[in-house]
Amino acid sequence: MNLSHHGGSCGHSCCLRVENMSVKIGTDCILKDVNLHVHCGEMAAIIGPNGCGKSTFLKAVNGMIPVVGGSICLGGRDVHDFSRKALSREIAFLTQTHDVPPDVTVRELVRMGRFPYRRLWSGSRRKDRDAVEGAIRAVGLEAHAGQAMQHLSGGEQQRAWLAVLLAQDAPILLLDEPTTYLDVHHQLRILDLLRRINERWQKTVVVVLHDMNQAWQYADEVVVMKDGRLVCTGPPQAVLTPERLWDVFAVHTDIVTTCDGRSAIVVLRSDVSLQTSNLGKT
């Protein structure tokens, strides 16, 4: 299975460029003049308060919702110029929630990732079968390939969905909070797997995370959003400063160094005065 799709310079479709993008839903402006350049092979984490537009941003990039201003380009071509199938060969998107019949097996689920390459009425090809089996091996679910999804743990189910993205073999992976509802062990296992996919197969990964320490540890670039705008982007150590985390999340933090030389963000407290001022209000 070839999982080394589209490495290289910004002329390739693995390079994502968003310029002055705005999105409205109804009369509400959800995103305002967002500018972002994600280079080929980067792992970028998007963080920000609830409701700041993170999920909307991913949907817009995936061509699922229209923009009212600006552009979203892959290798210089606007995403809205692609057909649905053609765009699916360039971008694989894992949403927060997944609807699948409970009796579907892991292998049947992963086969869905080959949709962009199938022709009407065509049967399963050797290339598709190899891609499916290779994706299942890549996430370590060979022993569960014939099992129904309902019998898998939450972490195993999420790895099965990652296998769907790998089978799709797109150069860009978008993931909306892939660690939600998982315990810490399985959160880190998913992020370790994502990092291996990013490094070994040069996939460009854009992932929405809630945990600022996970963004600090795993991302090459961190994108900070607030109120529908991009606040800043850059390497974790440059972006996730105590001052900025206070401005965006209203939490007091500190950066500590462990005995093995690693660093991490420690949340000391939230803005208690803001919380208490709202007590008793209806």
C-alpha positions in Angstrom: 0.0 0.0 0.0 1.4 3.4 -1.0 0.7 5.9 1.7 3.3 8.5 0.6 0.9 10.6 -1.4 1.9 14.1 -2.6 5.0 15.2 -0.7 6.9 18.3 -1.7 6.6 22.0 -2.2 3.7 24.3 -2.0 2.8 23.7 -5.6 1.4 20.4 -4.5 -2.2 19.9 -3.4 -0.9 18.9 0.1 -0.3 22.6 0.6 -3.4 24.4 2.1 -3.7 28.2 1.7 -6.7 30.1 3.2 -6.9 33.8 2.4 -9.3 36.3 3.9 -11.9 33.6 4.4 -15.3 34.5 5.9 -18.2 32.2 6.6 -21.8 33.1 7.5 -24.5 30.7 8.7 -27.8 32.5 8.3 -27.1 36.0 9.4 -24.3 35.1 11.8 -20.8 35.6 10.7 -19.0 32.5 12.1 -15.5 33.1 10.6 -14.1 36.5 9.8 -11.1 37.2 7.4 -9.2 34.0 8.3 -5.7 33.7 6.8 -3.7 30.5 7.2 -1.0 28.6 5.3 -0.4 25.0 6.2 2.7 23.6 4.5 3.1 20.1 3.1 3.9 17.5 5.7 3.0 19.7 8.7 0.9 18.7 11.7 -1.1 21.7 12.7 -3.4 21.8 15.8 -6.3 24.3 16.0 -7.3 25.3 19.6 -9.7 27.9 20.9 -12.8 28.3 23.2 -16.0 26.4 22.4 -18.0 28.1 19.6 -15.0 30.0 18.2 -15.4 28.5 14.7 -12.9 25.6 14.7 -15.3 23.0 13.3 -16.7 25.5 10.8 -13.2 26.2 9.6 -12.6 22.5 8.9 -16.0 22.1 7.1 -15.2 25.2 4.9 -11.8 23.8 4.0 -13.5 20.5 3.0 -15.9 22.4 0.8 -18.9 21.4 2.9 -20.1 24.9 3.5 -19.8 28.0 1.2 -17.6 31.0 2.0 -18.9 34.5 1.6 -15.4 36.0 1.2 -11.9 35.0 0.5 -10.6 31.7 -0.9 -9.4 28.2 0.1 -6.8 26.7 -2.2 -5.0 23.4 -2.6 -1.9 23.9 -4.7 -3.3 27.1 -6.2 -6.8 25.6 -7.0 -9.9 26.6 -5.2 -11.5 23.8 -3.3 -14.9 24.7 -4.7 -13.6 24.0 -8.2 -13.2 20.3 -7.4 -15.9 17.7 -7.8 -16.9 16.0 -4.6 -15.0 12.8 -5.5 -12.0 14.7 -6.7 -11.8 16.7 -3.5 -12.1 13.5 -1.5 -9.0 12.3 -3.2 -7.2 15.4 -1.8 -8.8 15.8 1.6 -9.9 13.2 4.1 -12.1 14.5 6.9 -13.0 12.9 10.2 -15.9 14.6 11.9 -16.6 14.6 15.7 -19.5 12.2 15.4 -19.9 9.1 13.3 -23.1 7.4 12.1 -22.6 3.8 11.1 -24.8 0.7 11.5 -23.6 -1.2 14.6 -23.2 -4.5 12.8 -20.7 -3.1 10.2 -17.3 -4.7 10.6 -14.0 -2.9 10.7 -13.1 -4.1 7.2 -16.5 -3.0 5.8 -16.1 0.4 7.4 -12.6 0.9 6.1 -13.7 0.0 2.6 -15.8 3.2 2.6 -12.5 5.1 2.4 -12.1 3.8 -1.2 -15.2 5.6 -2.4 -13.3 8.4 -4.2 -11.6 5.8 -6.4 -14.6 3.7 -7.4 -16.5 3.9 -10.6 -20.2 3.2 -10.9 -21.0 -0.5 -10.9 -17.3 -1.4 -10.6 -16.4 -4.3 -8.3 -13.6 -4.4 -5.7 -10.2 -4.0 -7.3 -6.9 -5.5 -6.0 -5.6 -2.0 -5.4 -8.7 -1.2 -3.2 -8.3 -4.4 -1.2 -4.6 -3.8 -0.6 -5.3 -0.2 0.5 -8.0 -1.4 3.0 -5.8 -4.2 4.5 -2.8 -1.9 4.6 -4.8 0.8 6.5 -6.1 -1.8 9.0 -2.5 -3.0 9.6 -1.3 0.6 10.0 -3.6 1.3 12.9 -3.0 -2.2 14.5 -6.5 -3.6 14.1 -5.7 -6.8 12.1 -7.1 -9.0 14.8 -10.4 -7.0 14.8 -10.9 -6.6 11.0 -13.8 -9.0 11.0 -15.4 -7.7 14.2 -18.5 -5.5 14.3 -17.8 -1.9 15.3 -20.2 -2.2 18.2 -17.9 -4.8 19.9 -14.8 -2.5 19.9 -13.7 -0.2 22.6 -13.9 3.6 22.1 -10.2 3.7 21.3 -10.4 0.8 18.9 -13.3 2.4 17.1 -11.4 5.7 16.7 -8.5 3.8 15.3 -10.9 2.1 12.8 -12.0 5.6 11.7 -8.4 6.6 11.2 -8.0 3.6 9.0 -10.8 4.9 6.9 -8.8 8.1 6.3 -5.7 6.1 5.5 -7.5 4.0 3.0 -8.8 7.2 1.4 -5.1 8.0 0.7 -5.6 11.8 0.6 -2.5 14.0 1.2 -4.4 16.2 3.7 -6.1 14.8 6.8 -8.6 17.0 8.7 -9.7 15.7 12.1 -12.3 17.4 14.4 -11.5 16.5 18.0 -10.5 12.9 17.4 -9.7 12.3 21.1 -13.1 13.3 22.4 -14.7 10.8 24.8 -11.5 8.8 25.1 -9.5 8.3 28.3 -6.0 9.8 28.6 -4.3 6.6 27.5 -6.3 6.2 24.3 -6.1 10.0 23.6 -2.3 9.7 23.6 -2.4 6.5 21.5 -4.5 8.3 18.9 -2.2 11.3 18.8 0.9 9.0 18.7 -0.6 7.3 15.7 -1.5 10.6 14.0 2.1 11.8 14.5 3.5 8.5 13.0 1.1 8.9 10.0 2.3 12.5 9.6 6.0 11.7 9.8 6.2 8.3 8.1 3.8 9.0 5.2 4.2 12.8 5.0 0.5 13.5 5.4 -0.5 17.0 6.1 -2.5 16.9 9.3 -4.9 19.6 10.6 -6.5 18.6 13.9 -8.8 20.4 16.3 -7.8 19.8 19.9 -9.1 21.0 23.3 -6.1 20.0 25.3 -3.4 22.7 25.0 -0.7 20.4 26.3 -1.5 17.9 23.5 -1.1 20.7 21.0 2.1 21.7 22.7 3.5 18.2 22.5 2.4 16.9 19.1 1.9 19.9 16.7 4.5 21.6 14.5 2.2 24.6 14.3 -0.6 25.8 16.6 -3.5 27.8 15.3 -5.2 29.8 18.0 -8.8 31.0 17.3 -11.2 33.2 19.2 -14.6 34.7 18.3 -14.4 33.5 14.7 -11.0 35.0 14.1 -7.5 33.6 13.9 -5.5 35.1 16.8 -2.1 33.8 15.8 -0.3 30.8 14.4 3.2 29.5 15.0 5.3 26.9 16.8 3.8 25.8 20.1 6.4 27.4 22.3 6.0 30.7 20.6 2.2 30.7 20.5 1.1 29.0 23.7 2.4 31.6 26.1 0.8 32.3 29.5 -0.2 35.8 28.4 -2.0 34.5 25.2 -3.7 31.6 27.0 -5.1 34.2 29.5 -6.3 36.4 26.7 -8.0 33.5 24.8 -9.1 31.1 27.5 -9.2 33.3 30.7 -7.0 30.8 32.5 -3.8 31.4 34.5 -1.0 29.1 33.3 2.7 28.5 33.7 5.3 26.6 31.7 7.2 24.0 33.7 10.2 21.9 32.8 10.3 18.3 34.0 13.4 16.5 35.3 14.0 14.9 31.9 14.1 18.3 30.2 10.7 18.3 28.7 8.3 21.2 29.1 4.5 21.4 29.7 1.7 23.8 30.4 0.3 23.8 33.8 -3.2 25.4 34.3 -3.1 27.1 37.7 -6.6 28.5 37.9 -9.4 30.1 35.8 -10.8 33.6 36.0 -12.7 33.1 39.3 -14.0 36.7 39.3 -15.7 36.1 36.0 -17.3 33.0 37.2 -18.5 34.4 40.5 -19.9 37.5 38.9 -22.3 35.4 37.0 -23.6 33.5 40.1 -27.2 34.1 40.7 -27.9 35.5 37.3 -30.7 33.9 35.2 
